[in-house]
Amino acid sequence: MKKVMAVDDDHDVLYTLHAISEVGKFHLTTLDNGYNALKRLEREPFDLVIVDYYMPEMNGMELVGRIRAVEPKLPILVLTVDESLEIAHKFMEAGATDFATKPIRVADLVSRINLHLNSSVNIHELDFIDDQDIPKGMSAVTLQLIIRHLEQAKEPENIDSISKDTGLAYQTVHRYLSYLDQEGVVEVDLVYGKVGRPIKRYFKSS
């Protein structure tokens, strides 16, 4: 059974996560303190960590950074009520893998948890890049999910569409697509309307 750690000082959220774990059939360990979470990770391996942003003593941003420093490949899903791009970028720089918003939308959160727990992607399937070169905070699983989605798409898609179909947060898709575009793995099709900026649609490079 897959093992998930959830770190949140809101016990109502932890109760909801316990209910989700029973349906999702994964083992959940809950902690309400970042320091205790770090100590537990030293003693026991986990398949996913869910981290709240706003917590006393050690907030989620610091906790993500400290987890990533010792667990370079462990998926970290952040729970946050703040959906600003600035906060998202800071979390990504700290090492977060994905986001889910509060109040919790059960279907959305279950989708994200399953994404990270049930994918069996091997890093070596990513033949365009070596494991060591993947930027800090990025996941091979998430990269491959986006690549496979674009490979199966019948036409170029915008970020909103990719986010909806994959279950990944908009900010996550945006960051990964920017990286894949930089690496030449995807290409961008610009669609110009009558006013405003052109809409970017992405497709897998041939």
KACOR-V592867 format. One record per helix or strand. SS is the DSSP state (H for helix, E for strand). FROM is the first residue (numbers start at 1). TO is the last residue. Records with the same first field share a line. If there is no record, write none. Layout:
SS->FROM-TO  FROM-TO
//
This chain:
E->3-7  27-31  48-52  75-80  98-101  157-157  186-191  199-204
H->11-24  34-43  60-70  85-94  106-118  123-125  131-133  140-152  159-166  170-182
//
